[in-house]
Amino acid sequence: MTRLKVRQTRSGIGRKQNQRETLRSLGLKRIGHVVVKEDRPEIRGMLATVPHLVAVEEVD
């Protein structure tokens, strides 16, 4: 299964509560922090909530 490398590029400060919670649920804590997640519909939905705060890259 494909994996997604997710990097937080912008801060969650001043954003809506659900966007801040989504960042935390993804495991992102600060700008520049990177996590690798499985490519699943649940994760894609979370990423669709915060596309302006993260950068996503597919990893094999």
Sequence and secondary structure as in RCSB ss.txt:
>XXXX:A:sequence
MTRLKVRQTRSGIGRKQNQRETLRSLGLKRIGHVVVKEDRPEIRGMLATVPHLVAVEEVD
>XXXX:A:secstr
  EEEEEE S  TTS HHHHHHHHHHT  STT EEEEE  HHHHHHHHH TTTEEEEEE 
